[in-house]
Amino acid sequence: MLYGIIVVSAVIFLCILANKFSDKFGMPTLILFMFIGMLFGSDGIVKIPFDNYELAERVCSIALIFIMFYGGFNTKWKLARPVAARAVLLSTVGVAITAGVTALLCHLVLRFSMAESFLIGAVLSSTDAASVFSILRQKKLNLKDGTASLLEMESGSNDPMSYMLTVIGIGLVGAGETGNIAWNIFSQLTFGSIVGIVFAIATILILTKTNVVTDGLDTIFMIAAVLFCYAASELVGGNQYLSVYFMGIIIGNSKIKNKNILIPFFDGVTSLAQILIFFLLGLLSFPHRMPQIILPALAIVVILTLIARPIAVFAIMLPFKSSIRQCLLVSWAGLRGAASSVFAIMVISSGANISYDLFHIVFMVSLFSVAIQGTLLPAASKKLDMVDETADVRKTFNDYQEESAITLMRMFIPEGHNWVNKMVREVNMPTGSLAIMIKRGKQTIVTRGDTVIRAGDNIILSVPSYEPTANEKLEELHIDKGNEWCGKTIAELNLPPNELIAMIIRGNENLIPDGKTIIEEGDVVVTYK
């Protein structure tokens, strides 16, 4: 027992160090987690004997639940909404097309049976949210035309379809009941969506309308709600992963108390889940078997990356008038990783009798995908001129917070003000504020207690930031040429009584507007509700 605790602690520490130094290694962090697992595995240095696929499936399934939930919870719907239609089609129809093309080419090129080809296409049909999120955030890779939000939403929501296809594939190879396939798909999508929506609404009502959950127990309550949602969906025949994703995206974009506590908590839980999954994948692997499957694995990588994924992406995105550059980048960003490997473990634990080493093929495909595609994703984005240098990818997530811990306010001192000719220590500053500098013409004066204030000075104050309650929020609205507010004065907007335009960010200038202020293209309008 003590030895096990030491090993687990050592693994977590090593993964944290790998995360810290991944930029120096020049590869995505998740790959390093896999390598650490391989070092501890049967063929590694530590030589921990582990081939219990049933246990690995249970552990990875629970971990994947929280990755799916947080993928929805942390998606900023306001930015994802313009690309939602494309993302949903990619995560459903796109997954089916990818699975179908991959299955057909595996059958024709690798001579797998049609049922086995379908199974491998199903397992590898979804893109990996953990890998995509990790690379976008780690590399601070914001992309033009809403592509970052598109990839986040697609990768966060396409596992349910891949899971359904995998279950069908398991039945086709004789390890499960296929039943009525059309009904299974309909029931999984319908019941899964309903359960997720119902649990989301119930959770929001409990958190906002009752005092059942006391402060400090929000995180525990949310864990219980997510697990309950997952179990309820399975009981009624719904898609469990779809349920928790829907639950996450609805709750994450709702006004609930203590969201500032829930976000970092689930960020940590998801990081631990990613470490757990990728470490277990490495632990389950036997590197001495890799040479036997490297050629078919490489062939599948080529099929997926250069044929199946591009066909699915171009077929769905071109009708939306997406640019060729965007289609190419979305095609390249179709990384395989945790979800595919978890579904492969599920197939093995089901007792499916297949003629090839599915787990190690999927492991190798995921390794190539994250290592090559993931590492080259920033370079591909720049080559395709899809990097938006003026934006911050972190703003596409709900956990985004400004880095500054203080709020600055400019206070102009006109002629005749009662502070004129007084020292800073002699005036009554607003409660909790501090005068940190004075702008006097072209001169900047760092203030002290004996600094004298003159007429015409601009005093820069640091003031306590205000944390909105669950019923209040500040939102940023980026004004483009087609926006209905563009070119109008604030008085012409007929805003609701509970909404106020608090500030306009125009270039490097922050404007405090009045009714005559005209909103211009390129402005960032900050509204208070």
CORUR-V975132 format. One record per residue. N is the residue number from 1. RES is the residue in three letters. NEAR is the number of other C-alpha atoms within 10 Angstrom. D_FIRST is the distance of its C-alpha to the first C-alpha in Angstrom with 1 decimal. Layout:
N:RES:NEAR:D_FIRST  N:RES:NEAR:D_FIRST
//
This chain:
1:MET:6:0.0  2:LEU:6:3.8  3:TYR:8:5.4  4:GLY:9:5.1  5:ILE:10:6.4  6:ILE:10:8.7  7:VAL:15:9.9  8:VAL:11:10.7  9:SER:12:12.4  10:ALA:12:14.3  11:VAL:19:15.4  12:ILE:17:16.8  13:PHE:12:18.5  14:LEU:15:20.0  15:CYS:24:21.3  16:ILE:17:22.9  17:LEU:13:24.5  18:ALA:20:25.7  19:ASN:17:27.2  20:LYS:11:28.9  21:PHE:14:30.5  22:SER:17:31.2  23:ASP:13:34.9  24:LYS:8:35.2  25:PHE:10:33.7  26:GLY:10:36.3  27:MET:18:34.2  28:PRO:24:32.5  29:THR:25:29.0  30:LEU:27:27.5  31:ILE:24:28.4  32:LEU:24:26.4  33:PHE:27:23.3  34:MET:24:24.0  35:PHE:19:24.5  36:ILE:24:21.1  37:GLY:27:19.6  38:MET:26:21.8  39:LEU:18:20.7  40:PHE:22:17.1  41:GLY:25:18.3  42:SER:21:19.5  43:ASP:18:22.7  44:GLY:19:21.4  45:ILE:10:20.4  46:VAL:13:16.6  47:LYS:13:17.2  48:ILE:17:14.3  49:PRO:13:15.8  50:PHE:15:16.2  51:ASP:15:19.3  52:ASN:11:18.4  53:TYR:20:21.4  54:GLU:15:21.2  55:LEU:13:17.8  56:ALA:21:19.0  57:GLU:23:22.2  58:ARG:15:20.8  59:VAL:16:18.7  60:CYS:25:21.7  61:SER:20:24.2  62:ILE:14:22.8  63:ALA:22:22.7  64:LEU:23:26.2  65:ILE:22:27.4  66:PHE:27:26.9  67:ILE:28:28.4  68:MET:30:31.4  69:PHE:26:31.8  70:TYR:23:31.7  71:GLY:27:34.0  72:GLY:28:36.6  73:PHE:28:35.8  74:ASN:24:36.5  75:THR:24:39.6  76:LYS:21:42.7  77:TRP:21:45.0  78:LYS:14:48.1  79:LEU:17:47.7  80:ALA:21:46.3  81:ARG:15:49.1  82:PRO:14:51.8  83:VAL:20:49.7  84:ALA:16:48.1  85:ALA:16:50.4  86:ARG:21:49.6  87:ALA:26:45.9  88:VAL:17:45.8  89:LEU:18:48.0  90:LEU:28:45.8  91:SER:25:42.6  92:THR:18:44.4  93:VAL:17:47.4  94:GLY:29:46.2  95:VAL:28:42.9  96:ALA:21:45.0  97:ILE:22:47.4  98:THR:27:44.7  99:ALA:28:43.1  100:GLY:20:46.5  101:VAL:22:47.8  102:THR:27:44.5  103:ALA:28:44.7  104:LEU:19:48.3  105:LEU:21:48.0  106:CYS:23:44.9  107:HIS:17:47.1  108:LEU:13:50.1  109:VAL:13:48.6  110:LEU:14:45.5  111:ARG:12:46.9  112:PHE:19:44.0  113:SER:17:45.1  114:MET:17:46.1  115:ALA:19:43.2  116:GLU:24:40.6  117:SER:23:42.4  118:PHE:27:42.3  119:LEU:29:38.5  120:ILE:28:37.8  121:GLY:30:40.3  122:ALA:31:38.7  123:VAL:29:35.2  124:LEU:31:36.5  125:SER:34:39.1  126:SER:34:37.5  127:THR:27:37.1  128:ASP:28:33.8  129:ALA:27:33.8  130:ALA:25:30.7  131:SER:24:32.5  132:VAL:25:35.9  133:PHE:17:34.9  134:SER:17:32.9  135:ILE:21:35.9  136:LEU:20:38.5  137:ARG:14:36.8  138:GLN:15:35.6  139:LYS:14:39.1  140:LYS:15:40.9  141:LEU:22:42.8  142:ASN:25:45.3  143:LEU:26:47.6  144:LYS:17:51.1  145:ASP:16:52.4  146:GLY:18:49.3  147:THR:20:47.3  148:ALA:24:44.1  149:SER:28:44.2  150:LEU:24:45.1  151:LEU:28:42.2  152:GLU:25:39.7  153:MET:28:41.0  154:GLU:28:41.3  155:SER:28:37.9  156:GLY:29:36.4  157:SER:28:38.3  158:ASN:29:38.6  159:ASP:29:35.2  160:PRO:25:36.5  161:MET:25:39.4  162:SER:27:37.3  163:TYR:24:34.9  164:MET:19:38.0  165:LEU:24:39.4  166:THR:26:36.2  167:VAL:24:36.1  168:ILE:24:39.8  169:GLY:26:39.0  170:ILE:27:36.4  171:GLY:19:39.1  172:LEU:18:41.6  173:VAL:19:39.7  174:GLY:14:39.4  175:ALA:19:35.7  176:GLY:15:36.7  177:GLU:14:39.7  178:THR:15:41.9  179:GLY:10:44.2  180:ASN:9:46.8  181:ILE:15:45.6  182:ALA:8:48.0  183:TRP:10:46.9  184:ASN:18:43.2  185:ILE:16:43.8  186:PHE:13:46.0  187:SER:16:43.7  188:GLN:24:40.6  189:LEU:20:42.6  190:THR:16:44.5  191:PHE:21:41.9  192:GLY:28:39.2  193:SER:22:41.7  194:ILE:18:42.8  195:VAL:25:39.4  196:GLY:29:38.4  197:ILE:22:41.7  198:VAL:14:41.5  199:PHE:24:38.0  200:ALA:25:39.0  201:ILE:16:42.2  202:ALA:14:40.4  203:THR:19:37.8  204:ILE:19:40.6  205:LEU:12:42.6  206:ILE:14:39.9  207:LEU:21:39.1  208:THR:15:42.8  209:LYS:10:44.7  210:THR:10:42.5  211:ASN:9:40.6  212:VAL:11:37.8  213:VAL:15:35.3  214:THR:10:35.3  215:ASP:10:34.7  216:GLY:10:31.1  217:LEU:10:30.0  218:ASP:17:31.6  219:THR:18:28.5  220:ILE:11:26.7  221:PHE:15:29.9  222:MET:16:30.2  223:ILE:13:26.8  224:ALA:12:27.6  225:ALA:18:31.1  226:VAL:23:29.9  227:LEU:16:27.5  228:PHE:14:30.3  229:CYS:24:32.8  230:TYR:26:30.8  231:ALA:14:30.4  232:ALA:19:34.0  233:SER:24:35.3  234:GLU:18:33.5  235:LEU:11:35.0  236:VAL:14:38.5  237:GLY:15:38.3  238:GLY:26:38.2  239:ASN:29:36.5  240:GLN:28:33.3  241:TYR:30:33.1  242:LEU:32:36.7  243:SER:34:36.2  244:VAL:34:33.6  245:TYR:31:35.6  246:PHE:26:38.8  247:MET:32:37.0  248:GLY:26:35.8  249:ILE:24:39.2  250:ILE:20:41.1  251:ILE:23:38.9  252:GLY:27:38.6  253:ASN:17:42.3  254:SER:16:43.1  255:LYS:16:43.8  256:ILE:20:40.8  257:LYS:17:39.8  258:ASN:15:36.9  259:LYS:20:36.8  260:ASN:13:36.4  261:ILE:12:33.0  262:LEU:19:32.0  263:ILE:19:32.8  264:PRO:12:30.6  265:PHE:13:27.7  266:PHE:20:28.0  267:ASP:17:28.7  268:GLY:12:25.2  269:VAL:16:23.6  270:THR:22:25.7  271:SER:17:24.7  272:LEU:17:21.0  273:ALA:23:22.0  274:GLN:23:23.9  275:ILE:25:21.2  276:LEU:22:18.9  277:ILE:28:21.7  278:PHE:26:23.0  279:PHE:26:19.7  280:LEU:27:18.9  281:LEU:27:22.5  282:GLY:24:22.1  283:LEU:26:18.8  284:LEU:27:20.7  285:SER:23:23.8  286:PHE:15:25.0  287:PRO:15:27.5  288:HIS:9:29.3  289:ARG:13:30.6  290:MET:16:32.1  291:PRO:8:35.4  292:GLN:12:36.3  293:ILE:16:36.1  294:ILE:15:37.1  295:LEU:13:40.8  296:PRO:17:40.4  297:ALA:21:37.9  298:LEU:15:40.5  299:ALA:16:43.2  300:ILE:27:41.3  301:VAL:23:40.7  302:VAL:14:44.4  303:ILE:20:45.2  304:LEU:28:43.0  305:THR:21:43.9  306:LEU:13:47.5  307:ILE:17:48.8  308:ALA:27:46.8  309:ARG:29:45.6  310:PRO:22:49.0  311:ILE:18:50.9  312:ALA:23:48.9  313:VAL:26:49.2  314:PHE:20:52.9  315:ALA:16:53.8  316:ILE:21:52.3  317:MET:21:53.0  318:LEU:13:56.6  319:PRO:9:58.2  320:PHE:12:56.9  321:LYS:8:58.8  322:SER:14:55.7  323:SER:12:56.6  324:ILE:13:56.0  325:ARG:14:53.9  326:GLN:23:51.6  327:CYS:21:51.3  328:LEU:17:50.4  329:LEU:24:47.8  330:VAL:22:46.2  331:SER:21:46.2  332:TRP:22:44.4  333:ALA:26:41.8  334:GLY:27:40.6  335:LEU:30:37.1  336:ARG:32:34.7  337:GLY:30:30.9  338:ALA:27:28.1  339:ALA:29:30.0  340:SER:27:31.5  341:SER:29:28.3  342:VAL:28:26.7  343:PHE:25:29.8  344:ALA:27:29.6  345:ILE:26:26.1  346:MET:25:27.7  347:VAL:26:30.4  348:ILE:19:28.2  349:SER:17:26.1  350:SER:17:29.5  351:GLY:12:30.4  352:ALA:18:33.4  353:ASN:13:35.3  354:ILE:18:36.4  355:SER:9:38.0  356:TYR:12:36.2  357:ASP:14:32.7  358:LEU:21:32.5  359:PHE:23:29.1  360:HIS:23:29.8  361:ILE:25:33.3  362:VAL:26:32.2  363:PHE:26:29.5  364:MET:23:32.3  365:VAL:27:34.8  366:SER:25:32.4  367:LEU:20:31.8  368:PHE:19:35.6  369:SER:24:36.4  370:VAL:26:34.2  371:ALA:19:34.8  372:ILE:14:38.6  373:GLN:21:39.8  374:GLY:26:37.5  375:THR:16:38.4  376:LEU:14:42.1  377:LEU:22:42.2  378:PRO:21:43.5  379:ALA:13:46.0  380:ALA:18:47.2  381:SER:23:47.6  382:LYS:14:49.8  383:LYS:12:51.8  384:LEU:13:52.6  385:ASP:14:53.6  386:MET:19:51.1  387:VAL:20:49.5  388:ASP:16:50.7  389:GLU:12:50.7  390:THR:9:52.1  391:ALA:14:49.2  392:ASP:14:45.5  393:VAL:20:43.1  394:ARG:18:40.9  395:LYS:16:43.6  396:THR:21:42.9  397:PHE:22:39.6  398:ASN:19:39.5  399:ASP:18:37.2  400:TYR:14:40.1  401:GLN:11:41.2  402:GLU:8:43.8  403:GLU:6:42.5  404:SER:7:45.0  405:ALA:9:43.7  406:ILE:12:47.3  407:THR:12:50.3  408:LEU:17:53.6  409:MET:14:57.0  410:ARG:15:60.4  411:MET:13:63.1  412:PHE:15:66.8  413:ILE:17:69.1  414:PRO:14:72.7  415:GLU:12:76.0  416:GLY:8:76.5  417:HIS:12:72.8  418:ASN:11:72.3  419:TRP:18:69.7  420:VAL:17:72.2  421:ASN:12:72.9  422:LYS:14:70.2  423:MET:16:67.3  424:VAL:18:63.8  425:ARG:13:62.9  426:GLU:12:65.9  427:VAL:13:65.1  428:ASN:9:62.9  429:MET:12:60.2  430:PRO:11:58.4  431:THR:8:55.5  432:GLY:9:52.4  433:SER:15:54.2  434:LEU:17:55.0  435:ALA:22:57.8  436:ILE:14:56.3  437:MET:18:59.3  438:ILE:23:62.9  439:LYS:16:64.5  440:ARG:15:68.2  441:GLY:9:70.1  442:LYS:6:68.4  443:GLN:8:66.9  444:THR:12:63.4  445:ILE:13:63.0  446:VAL:12:59.7  447:THR:18:60.5  448:ARG:13:60.4  449:GLY:11:61.7  450:ASP:11:65.2  451:THR:17:65.5  452:VAL:16:68.6  453:ILE:20:68.5  454:ARG:19:71.6  455:ALA:16:73.1  456:GLY:15:71.8  457:ASP:18:68.4  458:ASN:20:65.2  459:ILE:23:62.5  460:ILE:19:58.9  461:LEU:20:56.7  462:SER:17:52.9  463:VAL:16:52.3  464:PRO:15:49.2  465:SER:11:47.9  466:TYR:7:48.1  467:GLU:9:45.1  468:PRO:12:46.6  469:THR:12:45.7  470:ALA:14:44.6  471:ASN:11:48.3  472:GLU:11:49.3  473:LYS:13:48.7  474:LEU:14:50.1  475:GLU:14:50.6  476:GLU:16:51.9  477:LEU:15:54.5  478:HIS:13:55.6  479:ILE:18:59.3  480:ASP:14:60.5  481:LYS:11:64.0  482:GLY:8:63.8  483:ASN:12:62.2  484:GLU:10:64.5  485:TRP:18:64.3  486:CYS:16:65.5  487:GLY:14:68.9  488:LYS:14:69.1  489:THR:16:69.4  490:ILE:18:66.8  491:ALA:12:69.6  492:GLU:11:70.2  493:LEU:11:66.6  494:ASN:8:67.0  495:LEU:11:63.4  496:PRO:8:62.0  497:PRO:7:62.5  498:ASN:8:58.8  499:GLU:13:58.4  500:LEU:14:59.5  501:ILE:19:59.6  502:ALA:16:58.1  503:MET:17:58.4  504:ILE:21:59.5  505:ILE:16:57.9  506:ARG:15:60.7  507:GLY:9:59.7  508:ASN:6:58.8  509:GLU:8:60.6  510:ASN:11:59.3  511:LEU:13:62.1  512:ILE:11:62.4  513:PRO:16:64.6  514:ASP:13:67.4  515:GLY:11:69.2  516:LYS:11:71.4  517:THR:15:68.5  518:ILE:16:68.6  519:ILE:19:65.3  520:GLU:19:65.4  521:GLU:16:63.7  522:GLY:14:60.6  523:ASP:17:60.0  524:VAL:20:56.6  525:VAL:22:57.4  526:VAL:16:55.0  527:THR:16:55.4  528:TYR:16:54.4  529:LYS:15:54.0
//
